């Protein structure tokens, strides 16, 4: 039996524009699921519906086999952690972490024991008497996490918990956050717009778009096999192009025929392709008869440390590839060969008019 079950949950703030549109999913006990998507996709609203902070227009939320719809938010035994940490500035570290324990009536001895356990868990042992304004951003984040975990919630809900931190600190803390959540074993629902954060923290990623979950799978599966063009674009993949099947293993596009290493639909079927950024390699002009060759011109180059982003345009179709040791120049003509193993088919979306006449 699933620990958390969300069944056909709905919420609209304007007629005809659902913020959460018939969402159904489940979580196992101790699992970390990230709700990932752009601003306005419905991820925070979904979190608030599950927490009971927002009334649903329809659907149900079940925990451990019981419908919790009639239970008020403050009685659901859920922990919450927010982007701004929401710490009490007039209380020290110990009293911030102790707040929830005292609210539920724990004894002074039990409170002290539990607070010290939590401070040790988040690597803040010995800082109980320190004022909140004496802490760094990372330390405040740890206090907020310790306070959320102290009462032993059945479900921990985190809404952009690292969003207020600088990039380098977020990179470090996202790994530590996953380790802490796994050590405690608490089931966690985590909202973020940052795919790197979602990959690092979660067991599964739920990619949301327009109030719906478009894909719910492991971080590796989501990255290597986006389920829809919308998922691919949100994950940062630029090369999402329309095509038409012209042979058993070939798709025609505006920049020529591409050979794929996968089963294709019937000939004349319209398809959408994802050409991964690592697909291209630079070849010499005399190698131009190699399969999947593009003859194009460089429109932009961006140095990214371990690789260069190389932008080209073919028949008004912008493409971006990541290449190591690239030495080309903007405006220079190049020949690129695309690895068929780095091209995959996505569910088709409406193609540009006249594509059938453009392919060859």
N, C-alpha and C positions, 0 to 999 in steps of 0.2 A: 504493500500500500504506500502511495506517495505521502510524504509528510505535509506538503502544501499543494492544494489543488485550486486553481483559478478556472472557473467555468463560465464561459461566454460573458465576460465582464464588459460593461458598456458605460460610457459617460460622455455627454455632450454639453457644452457650454453655450453653443449656438445651434439653432435648428439646421440640420443637414450637414453639420461639420463636427463629426464625432472626434473627441480627444482620445478616447479609448474605444476601439471598434471591435467588439465581439472577441475579446482576447481569451484564449484558453491555453493553459500550460500547467505543468506540475514540477515539483522539486522533491528530491530525496532528502532525508534527514542528514544534516552535516554538509550538504552541498552548497557551493557558492555559485550563484547565477548572476551575471551582469546584464542589466538592461542597457543596451547600447544604441545610441542614435543621435541625430542632430537636435538642436533646440526646436521645441514645438512638436516633436514626434509622439509625445504622450507618455514618455517613460516615467516622469515624476508624478503625473496624474495617476498612472497605474500603481505606483508605489503607495500613494496616498489612499487610493481605493482599498488596497489590501490592508493597509494600516487602520482603516476605518476613519481616517481624517477627512474623507470626501465621500458623500453619498453616491452610490451607484444608481444608474438608470435601469440596470438589469444585470443579471448574472449572480454568481455565488463565489464565496471564498471559504474553503474548507481547510481545517488544520487537524491532523491526526484523525481523520474520518468524521469530523464534526463541523457542521455549518456554523461559522462564527459571525454571520451577518447580523444577528440580533445583539451581539456583544459590543458594548461601547469601546472606543479606541483605548481608553485608559485601563480597561480590564482585559485586554487581549494578551498581555504579557509579552509585548514586542519591545525591542530596543530600537532607538532611533539615533542616527548620527548625521549631522548636516555639514554643509560646506563651511559655514561660518563658526562651527564648533559649538556655539551657543553656551559657552562657559560663563559661570557667575564671576564677574570681575572682583566682587567684594569678598569672595571666599577663596581660601588657599587651595592647593592641589588636593589635599586630603579631603576637605569638606566638599569639593566638587565631585570627587569620585564617590563619596559617601552619601550624596544627596538621595539617590534612588533607594538605597538600602534603608535609610532613615524613614523615607516616605512609606515603605512597606512594613515598618515597625520592627526591624531587626534590633536585637540588643546591642548595647554599646560595645560589648566584647566581640560579638559577631561582626559588627561593622568594622572595627579596627582590624580584625583578622582578614576579612575579605578585601578591604581597601589595600592593605599591604600586599596581599596576593596579586591584586590587579596591577599595582605599581611595579611589582617585580616582573610581571608578565610583559608589560610594555617598556621595560628597561628604564623605569623612573624611580627605582628604589632609593630612599633617602631624601626625596624631594617633596614629601608630603606637606611640609610647613612653608614651602615657597609660594609667594604670591603669583597669580596668573600672569600679571604684566611683567614678571621677571623671566618668563619662559620664551624660548624661540617658537617660531611657527610650528616646527616639527614636534617640539615638546608639547605644545598645546593640542596638537592633533592626537598625540598619544593619551593625554589626559581625557579628551573627549571620548576616545575609544574605550579607555578603562572605565569611564563612567557608564557608557552604554552596556558594557559587558558585566559590570559588577552585580546587578540583580539577577543574572543568569537567565536572560530572555530566551523564549522558545524560538523566536525568529529575530534576527538583527537586520535592520533596514538602513542602508547607507546611501545618502543622496549627495553625490559629488563630494565625497569626504576629503579628497586631496585637491579640490579645485582652487583653493585659496593659496596654495603653496607654489613656489617657483619650480621650474622644470627639473632641475638637478635634484632637489629635495624629493619631489614626487617620484622620480625614478628609483630612489633608494627606498622610500617608504612603501611603495606599492608592493615590493617583494616582502618586506617585513610584515605588512598588513595581512597578506595571505598566510604567512607562517603563523601569525598569532591566531587568526580565525580558525585555521586547521588544528592548531594545538588545543584550542578551547573546544572545537567540534561543533560550533554553533552554526545552524542553518542561516545563510546570509543572502539577502537580495540587495544588489549593489547597482546604483544608477551612475552612469558616466557617459560623456560624449567622446571620450578619448579611447580609441581602439587599442593603443598600446597598454593603457591601464587595464582595460577589459581582458586582454590576452594574459597579462601578468597575474591578475588576481583570481580569475574565475575558473570554475570547472567547466561551465557551459556559458555561451554568450547568446543572448536573445537580441537580435538586431531588429529595431523597431523603425517603422516608417508609416506616417499618417495614421497613427493609432493602432496599428496592427503589428504583430510579430511576423517578420518575413522569413526569419531563419533562427532556429534554436539548436545549436550543436556545440561541439568542443571548439575552443579557440583555433586549433589547427585546422579543423574541417571548415570553419567559417572562412579562414584566410585562404586556404588552398582551393576551396570549392564554393565560392559565393553562390547562393541559391538563385538570385535574381540580379538584373542589371542595377537596380537601386542599391542593393547590398554592396555590389562591387564598387559602385561610384562612391558610396559613403566611406568604404574602406580605403579610398584614395586611388583606386585603379582608374586611369584615364582612358585607356585603350579599349573602350566598349563600342563596338561597331556593328552595323547591320550587314547582312550578307544573304546569299541565296545558294542553296545546294545545287551544284552543277554536275557532280559526278559522285561515285560511291564514297570517295574520301576527299572531296574537294568542295570548297565554298568560294563562290565568287564575291568579291568586294570591290569598292571603288578604286582600290589600288592593286587589283589583280586577283588571280586565283591563289588560295591558300590550301595547302594539304594539311589534314589533321590526322592525328593518331587515335581516333575514336570513332565509334559507330555514329553515322549521320542519319538524319531523317531522309525521306524520299526526295528525289531530284525535284527541283523547283520549289522546295519548301523554304520559306523565309526563316532566317535564324539570326540570333545575336551572338557575337563572339566577344570573348575576353582575351585580349592579347596581353600577357603578363609583361611587366616592365623589363624583366630579365631575358625576354625572348630574343632580342636582337644581337647580332654580332656584325662587325664591320668586315666587308669583303672587298676584294679588288674588282675592277671593272670586268676583267677577263673571266671572273667567276660568276658572271651575271646569269648564267643558265642554271644555277643552283635553285632548287625548289624554294618557294616562299621568299623570293627576292623582291625588295622594294627599291626603286630608284627615286631618290628624293633630295631635298635640300634642307640643311640645318637652319632652323629658325631661332633657336636659343640653346644656350648651354649653361648649366648651373652646377657649380662644384659643391658636393655634399659630403666631403670627407673621404669616405671609403669608396665612393663612386661619383660619376658625373650623371646628372640628368640631362639627356639629350632630347630636344624637341625637334620634330620634323612635321611638315604638312604635306599631305598628298591629296590633291583634288578637294581642298577645303576641309579635309579630315586631319585634325591635329592628333599626333601620336607622341608619347613620351617613353623613352627607354632609359634604363639605368645601366651604365657601362663603366668598367674600370679602365683606368689608364687611357682615357679618350684624348686624342690630340687634334680633333677637327676644329673648324672655325665656323662662326655664323656666316651664312650665305654660301657655304661650300656644298657642292653636290656630293652625295655619298650613295653607296650601295649597301643595303642591309639585308641580311638573311635572317628569317624568323624561324626559330626552333618549333616544329609542330607539337612537341611535347609541352610547350608553354602557351598553347592556344586551346581554349575550351569553349564549349557551347553553353549559353545561358538560355533561359526561357525567352522567347522572342518578344520584343516590344516593337511598336509601330515604326516602320522604316521610313526613310526619306522618300518622297515621291520620285518615281523614275529610276529607282535603283536597278531594276531589272534591265533597263537600257544601258546603264553605265558599266555593269560588270562585263568581263570578257573572258 
